[in-house]
Amino acid sequence: MPLSGPSLDRPIRVPDLLARGLQQKPDEAALVSAEGSWTWRELDRASSNYAANLLALGLKPGDRVASLMPNRDALPIHYLGCFRSGLVATPLNYRYMPPEIDHALEVSEAAILIAHAERDADLAASRLAPKLPRGIVRYGAKDAKGTSFESLLESRPGAPTPVAPSPRDPAAIFFTSGSTGPAKGVTHSFETVGWAVATLIRGCEVTPGDVILPGCSWSHIGGFLFSLMGLAGAAKVVIPRTFDGHELLPLLRQQRPTVLVMLPAALFGLVRDHGARHEDFASIRLCLSGGDTVPAQLEREFTTLAGFAIDETWGMTEIGIAATNPPSGVNKLGSVGRLNAGYQMAIRDESGAEVPTDGEGRLWIKSPCNTIGYWANPEATRATIKDGWLDTGDVMRVDADGYLWFCGRRKQIIVHDGSNICPQEVEEALVQHPAVEIAGVVGVHDLVHGENVRAFVTFKDGAPRPGPHELIAFARARVGYKAPEDVVVLAEMPINPTGKVDRVALKKMAEERLGHAA
C-alpha cells in the first residue's frame, strides 16, 4: 500500500500570497536584506505596480517572463508581479552561460527577459536574448539604456489592470537537468505552487512570528518555495545576496532568523567560517538542508557549533519539498524525514511491485504539488509521470516509522552544490575540442560539494594533445559551472553493449582513483 503524509485542506492562493501579512501587520517588515527592507504594504504596492507595468509593455497572461537574476529584493517582487498578472515566471540559473540561456529561452519561447546589468556582455553574446519580442529589462543599470526594472515599480496612470489567473494556468517554469540531454522546463501551475507552499507552511510549522532565511538561490525551486512559504505565512523573510559568512553572519546577528535553509556545501562554508560563533545560531529553531545528502561530518560540525542538529529534507524540482524531519517530532539523523502533508509515495522494484518495509526500491510520488509536465515536451512528461505517479529516479527505503532513507540514484545526474549536472551536456562540450575523440563524464563523491565532475577523454590519432587545464577551460567557456574539476586521459574508452560510453565502468574507475588518493 502507498504511504501517505498528513492530509492538507487547501492550497495557498498564489496571486494573493501577501494577504495574511497585509491583514495582520501591514506596516511591519515583510522582506529584509542588507540593502534595506519592505513592509507588507510597500511590497504589495510595488508588486502591483510591476504587474500592471509588465502588461503595459504588451505582455499577455500566459507569456513567459524569463529572469536572469542573483538574489536581490527585486526577485520576489518580480515573482509576485508575475503571479498577479498571470504571466509565467521563468527563472534561469544565474550561472548559465550564453548557450544555456539560449536553450532556456528557446524552449520556453520567452517574450521578455529580466536581467541584472552585470550580465550585459553574456546577453550580447546570446543568440536569442537580443531578439526577444518584448526585449530585455535591466536591473541595476548605471546608464539609461532601455527599460529598467526600477522604473516598472512606479505607478503609471492607465496601466492595465491584471486579471486573476485560473488555478490550472501555468505559473512557473524551472529548468533542471536530467541524465540525458539538455535541461527540461519543469512547469508548475498556480495550483501546484499553492499546494507546495501550503505543505511547507505546515511541515515547517511557520507562524507570523517567524523570521525565515532561505540561504540559497531564489531562482531554484528550494529557495523559491521557502521564500514564498515565509511570505504566505506572514513571516518576515530575509534575502541574502550571497551564501558565504561575509553576507550571512551579519544577517544572522541582526535579523535573528528562526528558520535557516541552506544547501550542504554552503552550510559547510558557514560553520567553518572563522567568524562563526555559537551565539549566531541562538535564535534558530529549525535549520533545514537538502538538495543533496547531508554528510555526517557536516552534521557533527554544525551540532558542535550551533548546539542542535540539522533537519534534513528532500525534494525535487518536479514535486517541491516532499519530505522533512518534523520540527516537533523525532529528527532521525541520516534520514531525509517523513512525507509532508498531501504527498503519497510508493517504493517499487524494477518490475513495478512494491517492496516491503526497509527494502530498497525506486521512489514514486503522487501529490497535488507534482509538476503539470515538462514545457513543450510531452514525450518526457509521459516517460516520467504515469497514472498521476511521478518516477523520481531515486532509490529509497522507508523504515517502520515512515522515515525515508536515501540509497542512491538510478539516473546518472551529477549533483554538485545542489545543482543537477547532465553528464551528456559536459561530454558534448568536451568533444567540440578538435583533439578529443570521445568523452565520458561521471560524478565522484566529495564531502563538501556532494559530487564533483570528473571527465575521461580519448584523443584523436595525430592530434596535438591539450593538457587537463586547457580542456577544463575549454569546457567552462561552454557550460560554465558544469565543467569538470579534473580530466583523465584514457588510451581506450569503455563502451557498453549498446555502443555508448560505459559510465558505470567510468564510475568504478573514478572510485578506484579516489580510493588510491585517500
Stockholm file with secondary structure:
# STOCKHOLM 1.0

chainA/1-518         MPLSGPSLDRPIRVPDLLARGLQQKPDEAALVSAEGSWTWRELDRASSNYAANLLALGLKPGDRVASLMPNRDALPIHYLGCFRSGLVATPLNYRYMPPEIDHALEVSEAAILIAHAERDADLAASRLAPKLPRGIVRYGAKDAKGTSFESLLESRPGAPTPVAPSPRDPAAIFFTSGSTGPAKGVTHSFETVGWAVATLIRGCEVTPGDVILPGCSWSHIGGFLFSLMGLAGAAKVVIPRTFDGHELLPLLRQQRPTVLVMLPAALFGLVRDHGARHEDFASIRLCLSGGDTVPAQLEREFTTLAGFAIDETWGMTEIGIAATNPPSGVNKLGSVGRLNAGYQMAIRDESGAEVPTDGEGRLWIKSPCNTIGYWANPEATRATIKDGWLDTGDVMRVDADGYLWFCGRRKQIIVHDGSNICPQEVEEALVQHPAVEIAGVVGVHDLVHGENVRAFVTFKDGAPRPGPHELIAFARARVGYKAPEDVVVLAEMPINPTGKVDRVALKKMAEERLGHAA
#=GR chainA/1-518 SS CCEECCCCCCCCCGGGTTHHHHHHCTTSEEEEETTEEEEHHHHHHHHHHHHHHHHHTTCCTTCEEEEECCSCTHHHHHHHHHHHHTCEEEECCTTCCHHHHHHHHHHHTCSEEEEEGGGHHHHHHCSSGGGCTTCEEEESCSSCCSEETGGGGSCCTTCCCCCCCCTTSEEEEEEECCSSSSCEEEEEEHHHHHHHHHHHHHHTTCCTTCEEEEESCTTSHHHHHHHHHHHHTTCEEECCSSSSHHHHHHHHHHHCCSEEEECHHHHHHHHTCTTCCGGGGTTCSEEEECSSCCCHHHHHHHHHHHSSCCEEEEEETTTEEEEECCTTSCCCTTCCBEECTTCEEEEECTTSCBCCTTCCEEEEEECTTSCCEETTCHHHHHHHEETTEEEEEEEEEECTTSCEEEEEESSCCEEETTEEECHHHHHHHHTTSTTEEEEEEEEEEETTTEEEEEEEEEECTTCCCCCHHHHHHHHHHHHGGGSCSEEEECSSCCBCTTSSBCHHHHHHHHHHHHHHHC
#=GC SS_cons         CCEECCCCCCCCCGGGTTHHHHHHCTTSEEEEETTEEEEHHHHHHHHHHHHHHHHHTTCCTTCEEEEECCSCTHHHHHHHHHHHHTCEEEECCTTCCHHHHHHHHHHHTCSEEEEEGGGHHHHHHCSSGGGCTTCEEEESCSSCCSEETGGGGSCCTTCCCCCCCCTTSEEEEEEECCSSSSCEEEEEEHHHHHHHHHHHHHHTTCCTTCEEEEESCTTSHHHHHHHHHHHHTTCEEECCSSSSHHHHHHHHHHHCCSEEEECHHHHHHHHTCTTCCGGGGTTCSEEEECSSCCCHHHHHHHHHHHSSCCEEEEEETTTEEEEECCTTSCCCTTCCBEECTTCEEEEECTTSCBCCTTCCEEEEEECTTSCCEETTCHHHHHHHEETTEEEEEEEEEECTTSCEEEEEESSCCEEETTEEECHHHHHHHHTTSTTEEEEEEEEEEETTTEEEEEEEEEECTTCCCCCHHHHHHHHHHHHGGGSCSEEEECSSCCBCTTSSBCHHHHHHHHHHHHHHHC
//
